[in-house]
């Protein structure tokens, strides 16, 4: 379906789903196989599971969808970390992961 030089509308549902899928593949792949994304490498941050290893594919997927839920809840899932004794956000609790500073 050629667009003939016409831009895709930002409210196009198929395009938004496409972007969510691309983001899912990027984040879940990076977290599962390296424990961090390119940006996290710059800041020396890594995601680990409760065993101290890279999260599994399932944990990474739960983390991804949990972070979307946190955004849908107007950021309250991220604010959760300010009051949590482990400083973990909602998506960390849902996926049983944690952020650490890699030395």
C-alpha positions, 0 to 999 in steps of 0.5 A: 500500500504505497503512500505516494509521498503522503505522511502517516497520520500520528493518530493512525492506530496501525502505526501506533501498534507498529511503534509499540511492537518495534519498541517491545522488540528493542527493549525486551531483546536488549534487557534479556540478552545484555541487561541494558539498552544503549542509553543504560550503558552510557549511565552504567545502569543494568537490570538484573533479576532476583538471581542477579542475572539478566532478566528472562524474556518473560521478565523483560516482557512483563517489565515492558508492559508494566512500564506502559501501565505506569505511563497509562497511570499518569506516571504513578508507577514510576512515582511508586519508587519514591515511596518503596523501601527498595526504590523499585518502580511498579514495573520492577515489582511486576517483573521481579527485576531491579536496576543496579549501577554497574561498576 
